[in-house]
Amino acid sequence: MLISDKMAAAINTQIGNEFGACIQYVSIAAHFGTENLPELAKHFHKQAMEEKDHALRFVNYVVDAGARVVIPAIPAPKSGFKSAEEAVQLSLDWEETVTKQISGLVDLAIKENDHITRNFLQWFVNEQLEEVSSMDQLLSIVRRAGETGLLFVEEYLARMGRIEVPSATGGTGDAT
């Protein structure tokens, strides 16, 4: 096995966190769909798929490292929101929490002198910069628009979905 039991357990916990984020984003997307805000719904469906992909990256890593994948129970997501701001704030808070979780995994890899895992985690470190930044930007736009101006948010997301924005990691990707 290329990683310690402790590292495998920590990554398995993160797999659960990533699947939890996926389910939470599906719930947020459904909320926006119910509110007839299709661009916000689409944005959060896309976020959900990204979180699922993150979970699967971790699953594949654990398997490749020769450890056992043990996916923990996933808590039920929050499904009701008083406002768009509340839903997006929850998403930003979640991304900030995930950033701390990834940092904790990096710290463990450093402590264990696990260069393979540390190298693997660097992609997630970079990804979290993009995730927190884009969610913070969306929250700012939602706040400026207010509940009566959510159609402006819809237009912003539609526009952003049509253009490529350079990312902080040097590649291109859309801003959502």
N, C-alpha and C positions, 0 to 999 in steps of 0.2 A: 504494500500500500504506500502510495507516494505522500499521503497526508496523514496527520495524526488523528486519532479518534476524536480528540477535542476539536480539531479543525473541521472534521467531517460533521460533527454534531452542530457546530456553529453555522456551517453552510446549510445544513438541513433546516435549521431554524430560519435562515434567510430565504430558503425556497418557500417556506410557508408564508413569510412576510411578502414575498413577491406575488404569490398567488392571491394573498389577501388583498393586495393593492389592485390586482386585476379585477377581482370581484367587486371591490369598492368602486372602481372606475366604471364597471358595467352598471352598477346601481346608479351612479351619478348620470351616466349617459341615458339610462331609462327615465330618470327624473326630467332631464332636459327634453327628451322625446315627448314625454307626457305634457310638458309645458309648450309644445310646438316650437321648439328652438332647435331645428335640425342641425345647424352647424356646431353648436355646443354639444349636442348628442354625438355627432360624428367625431368631434375632437376627443371626447372621453371614451368612445369606442376604440379609437386609435390608441389612446393611452393604455387602455385595458390590454390590447394586443401586445403593446410594448412590454408591459409588466409580465405577461405570460411568457414572452420571449426571454425576458431576463431570468425568470424562474427556470426555464428550460436550459438556458446557458449554464446555470448552476447545477442542474440535474446532470447534464452531460459531463461537466467537470468532475463531479463526485464519482460518476461511473468511470471516467477515464483515469481518475486517480486511484481506482481500485477499492473505493469505499462503498458502503451501502447507503442508498438513498432511503431516507425515512421522512416522509412528508407529514408534518404535524397537522392537527386539526386547524381549520381556518374559521375564525369567528365570523358571524353574520355581519354583513356590511350595514352601514347606516343607509336608510332608504328614503327618509323624508327630510326635506330641506325647506326652511322658511324663505330662503332667497338664493339667487344665483351666487351672490357673494359668499354665503355660508358654504355652499357646495365647493366653490373654487378655493376658499380658505382651507377647508378640510384637505383638499388635494395638495395645497402648498405645504401644510403642516405635515402631511404624510411624506412628501418628498424630502422635507428637512429631516424627518425621523429616519428615513431610509439612508440618507447621506450619513447620519451618525452611525447607523448599523454597518454600513460598508466600511466606514473608518474604523469601527471596532474590529471588523474582520481583518483589515490591513494591519492594525496594531497586533492582533493575535499572530498573524503570519510573520511579522517582524520579530515578535517575542519568541516564536518557535523556530526562527531562522529558516522559514519555509519560503524560499525564493520562487518556487513554481507557483504557489498560490498567490503570493504578493504580485507577481507579474500578471497572473490571470485577473486579479482584482483591479488592476490599473484601468482597464476598460470601464469598469463600473464607476470608479472615481471620476473619470472624465464625463461619463454619461450623467452622473448626478449633477454636475455643474450645469449642464444643458437642461435637465429636468427642473431643477429649482429655479433657474433663471427664466425659463419659458412660463412656468406656472406663476411665478411672481409677476411677470409682465401681464399675463392674462388677468390676474386678480386686480392689478392696477387699472386695467381697461374696464373691467366689470364695475369697479368702484366708481370710476369717472362717469360711466354710462348711467349707473343707477338702475333700479328695476324697470323704470319706464323707458330706458334707452337700450334695452338688450338687443334690439334690432341692429344697433350700431356694432355691438359685439359680434353678432351674426355676420355682418358685412365684413368686419375685420378678419374673422376666421376664414370666411370664404376667400377673401383676397390673399391671405397668408397661405392658404392651401394651393394657390395657383403659382406661387413664386418659390424659388429656392433661396434660402438664407444661409450664409456661411456660419458654421458653428465654431465654437471656441477651440475645438479639437482639430481644426484645419479642414475638415470635410464640409460637405454641404448637406443640408437636410432642411425640411420645412421647419418653420418656427414653432410648430405645435408639438 
